[in-house]
Amino acid sequence: MSEPNVNDPAHRQTLLKVAARSIEHGLHHHRASEVNPQDYPAELQVNRAVFVTLTLDEMLRGCIGTLESARPLVGNVAQYAYAAAFTDPRFPQLRANEFPLLNIQISILGELESIRFDSEADLLNQIRPGLDGLLLEEGCHRGTLLPSVWEEIPDKKQFLQILKRKAGLATDYWSPHLRVRRYATTCFESAVAALAIEH
C-alpha cells in the first residue's frame, strides 16, 4: 500500500479543511459533504483508515473512524468528521454555536500488525505505551483504542482493561482465542477558527 504524504503541511491543512467543511455542511444539510477524490492531490487519494476526534475546551466532543481502508483518505476524512460531530452515540449532535470553537484531530492509521502472545503478562510485555493503538477481538466482541489515549492512560494494564471494557468484555477476561493487533497513527490537528475555511 502506498503511503500518503501527510508530513506535507499543505496536505495536512487540506485534510483539516475537508473535515471542517464536512461538519459545517452537516449543520445545514444533515449529511457529510460529498468529496471527489480526483479533485485532490494523488497522495490524498490513497485508501487509508482514519479516525477523526473532536474536542471542545479540551474535552472530547466526538470520535468516529474506521479500521478498514477501502476508500480514499480524503473521502474518509469527510465522512468521519461528519460522523464524529453528529452520530457519536456518546454525545448529542453538534450545535451550530459549538462549531467555531471545535478542535479537529485527524489520525491516519498504519497497517494492522498481529501480536502473538500466550498469556496476558506476555501481551502486556509486548505493548508499547505511547506508540501502539490496539484492536482487540474475541468472537463478536471488538474494540480499539488510539495511541493518543496513552496520554490519559499511561499504565499498560489499565489501558488493556479499558480496551476490554470497550469491546464489551470484563476487565479480567482472558481467553486463548483473544486476538490483539497493533497499529501506529500519524496525527495532526487544528482549531476550526484557525483554518480560514473558504465558502
C-alpha positions as CSV (number, residue, x, y, z in Angstrom):
1,M,0.0,0.0,0.0
2,S,1.3,3.4,-0.9
3,E,1.9,5.9,1.9
4,P,0.1,9.3,1.7
5,N,2.5,12.1,2.2
6,V,0.8,13.6,5.3
7,N,4.0,15.2,6.5
8,D,3.4,17.9,3.9
9,P,1.9,20.8,5.8
10,A,-0.2,21.7,2.8
11,H,-1.8,18.2,2.7
12,R,-2.5,18.3,6.4
13,Q,-4.1,21.7,6.1
14,T,-6.2,20.4,3.1
15,L,-7.5,17.4,5.1
16,L,-8.3,19.5,8.2
17,K,-10.3,21.9,5.9
18,V,-12.1,19.0,4.3
19,A,-13.1,17.8,7.8
20,A,-14.3,21.3,8.9
21,R,-16.3,21.8,5.7
22,S,-18.0,18.5,6.1
23,I,-19.0,19.3,9.6
24,E,-20.3,22.7,8.6
25,H,-22.1,21.1,5.7
26,G,-23.7,18.7,8.1
27,L,-25.1,21.5,10.2
28,H,-27.0,22.8,7.2
29,H,-27.8,19.7,5.2
30,H,-27.7,16.8,7.8
31,R,-25.2,14.8,5.8
32,A,-21.4,14.7,5.1
33,S,-20.2,16.8,2.2
34,E,-19.5,14.9,-1.0
35,V,-15.9,14.7,-1.9
36,N,-14.5,13.8,-5.3
37,P,-11.0,12.3,-4.6
38,Q,-9.9,13.3,-8.1
39,D,-10.1,17.0,-7.1
40,Y,-7.2,16.4,-4.6
41,P,-3.5,15.5,-4.8
42,A,-2.8,11.9,-5.6
43,E,-1.3,11.4,-2.1
44,L,-4.7,12.1,-0.6
45,Q,-6.5,9.6,-2.9
46,V,-4.7,6.6,-1.3
47,N,-7.0,4.2,0.5
48,R,-6.3,4.7,4.2
49,A,-8.2,4.1,7.5
50,V,-8.7,7.2,9.6
51,F,-10.3,8.4,12.9
52,V,-11.5,12.0,13.4
53,T,-11.6,13.3,17.0
54,L,-13.4,16.5,18.0
55,T,-12.7,18.4,21.3
56,L,-14.3,21.4,22.8
57,D,-12.5,23.2,25.6
58,E,-10.1,20.2,25.6
59,M,-12.9,17.8,26.4
60,L,-13.9,15.0,24.0
61,R,-16.9,16.0,21.8
62,G,-16.9,13.1,19.4
63,C,-14.6,10.5,17.9
64,I,-15.5,8.2,15.0
65,G,-13.4,6.3,12.4
66,T,-12.7,3.1,10.6
67,L,-10.0,0.4,10.9
68,E,-10.6,-0.5,7.3
69,S,-9.0,1.3,4.3
70,A,-11.4,0.6,1.5
71,R,-11.9,4.2,0.4
72,P,-9.7,7.2,-0.4
73,L,-8.2,9.0,2.6
74,V,-9.8,12.4,1.7
75,G,-13.3,10.8,1.4
76,N,-12.9,9.0,4.8
77,V,-11.9,12.3,6.4
78,A,-15.1,14.0,5.2
79,Q,-17.3,11.0,6.2
80,Y,-15.9,10.5,9.7
81,A,-15.6,14.2,10.5
82,Y,-19.3,14.4,9.9
83,A,-19.9,11.2,11.9
84,A,-17.9,12.4,14.9
85,A,-19.9,15.6,15.0
86,F,-23.4,14.1,14.6
87,T,-23.5,10.3,15.1
88,D,-21.2,9.5,18.1
89,P,-23.8,7.9,20.4
90,R,-22.0,9.2,23.5
91,F,-22.8,12.8,22.7
92,P,-25.7,14.9,21.4
93,Q,-25.4,16.2,17.8
94,L,-23.1,19.2,17.4
95,R,-24.8,22.6,17.6
96,A,-24.0,25.5,15.3
97,N,-22.7,27.6,18.1
98,E,-20.1,24.9,19.0
99,F,-18.7,24.6,15.5
100,P,-16.3,27.7,15.6
101,L,-14.9,26.5,19.0
102,L,-14.1,23.0,17.9
103,N,-10.6,21.5,17.6
104,I,-10.3,18.8,15.0
105,Q,-7.7,16.0,15.2
106,I,-7.1,13.6,12.3
107,S,-5.5,10.2,13.0
108,I,-4.3,8.3,9.9
109,L,-3.8,4.6,10.7
110,G,-0.9,2.5,9.6
111,E,-1.1,-1.2,8.9
112,L,-2.5,-3.6,11.5
113,E,0.1,-5.9,12.9
114,S,-0.8,-9.1,14.9
115,I,0.7,-9.5,18.3
116,R,1.4,-13.2,19.2
117,F,1.2,-14.0,22.9
118,D,0.4,-16.9,25.2
119,S,-0.7,-15.0,28.3
120,E,-1.9,-11.6,29.5
121,A,1.6,-11.0,31.0
122,D,3.2,-11.8,27.7
123,L,0.8,-9.4,25.9
124,L,1.4,-6.6,28.4
125,N,5.2,-7.1,28.0
126,Q,4.9,-6.5,24.2
127,I,2.6,-3.4,24.3
128,R,4.5,-0.2,23.7
129,P,2.9,2.7,25.6
130,G,2.7,5.9,23.7
131,L,3.1,4.2,20.3
132,D,0.6,1.4,19.9
133,G,-3.0,1.7,19.0
134,L,-4.7,-1.6,19.9
135,L,-7.5,-3.6,18.3
136,L,-8.9,-6.4,20.5
137,E,-11.2,-9.0,19.1
138,E,-12.9,-12.0,20.7
139,G,-15.8,-13.6,18.8
140,C,-18.4,-10.8,18.2
141,H,-16.6,-8.5,20.6
142,R,-14.4,-5.8,19.2
143,G,-12.8,-2.6,20.5
144,T,-10.0,-0.3,19.7
145,L,-8.0,2.5,21.5
146,L,-6.0,5.0,19.6
147,P,-2.3,5.7,20.5
148,S,-3.4,9.2,21.7
149,V,-5.3,7.5,24.6
150,W,-1.9,6.8,26.2
151,E,-1.8,10.5,27.1
152,E,-4.7,9.9,29.5
153,I,-4.0,6.2,30.5
154,P,-0.2,5.7,30.6
155,D,-0.4,2.4,32.5
156,K,-0.4,-0.7,30.3
157,K,-2.6,-2.9,32.5
158,Q,-5.2,-0.2,32.8
159,F,-5.1,0.5,29.1
160,L,-5.8,-3.1,28.4
161,Q,-8.6,-3.2,30.9
162,I,-10.3,-0.2,29.3
163,L,-9.8,-1.8,25.9
164,K,-11.5,-5.0,27.1
165,R,-14.4,-3.0,28.5
166,K,-14.8,-1.1,25.3
167,A,-15.0,-4.4,23.5
168,G,-17.8,-5.4,25.9
169,L,-15.7,-7.8,27.9
170,A,-15.0,-7.9,31.7
171,T,-11.7,-6.2,32.7
172,D,-10.3,-9.5,34.0
173,Y,-11.5,-11.5,30.9
174,W,-9.0,-13.9,29.4
175,S,-9.2,-16.5,26.6
176,P,-6.7,-18.3,24.4
177,H,-8.8,-17.1,21.5
178,L,-8.3,-13.4,22.2
179,R,-6.8,-11.6,19.2
180,V,-4.9,-8.3,19.5
181,R,-3.4,-6.3,16.7
182,R,-1.5,-3.0,16.9
183,Y,-1.1,0.0,14.7
184,A,0.6,3.3,14.6
185,T,-1.1,6.6,13.7
186,T,0.0,9.9,12.2
187,C,-1.9,12.6,14.0
188,F,-2.3,16.3,13.3
189,E,-4.9,18.9,14.5
190,S,-6.2,22.4,14.3
191,A,-8.8,24.6,15.8
192,V,-11.6,25.3,13.3
193,A,-11.1,29.1,13.9
194,A,-7.5,28.8,12.5
195,L,-8.5,27.1,9.3
196,A,-9.9,30.0,7.4
197,I,-12.5,27.9,5.6
198,E,-13.5,29.1,2.2
199,H,-17.1,29.4,1.4
